[in-house]
Amino acid sequence: MTASSRNSVFYQRFLQKVEAANPTGDIYVVTDNLSSHNSLSTRTWGVLVLAH
């Protein structure tokens, strides 16, 4: 997947696509220190997703 920008919005869209492609299995994500990978909005989004 490509994105026009490397920001939290596009990173979260990417994670949503990964989740949709594998709705029942475990997903492991390894990231680097790009700010969109650990922004407040991404961490908040992750908490909400993991709560389901």
Buried (B, 14 or more C-beta within 10 A) or exposed (E): EEEEEEBBBBBBEBBEEEEEEEEEEEEEEEEEEEEBBBBEEBEEBBEEEEEE
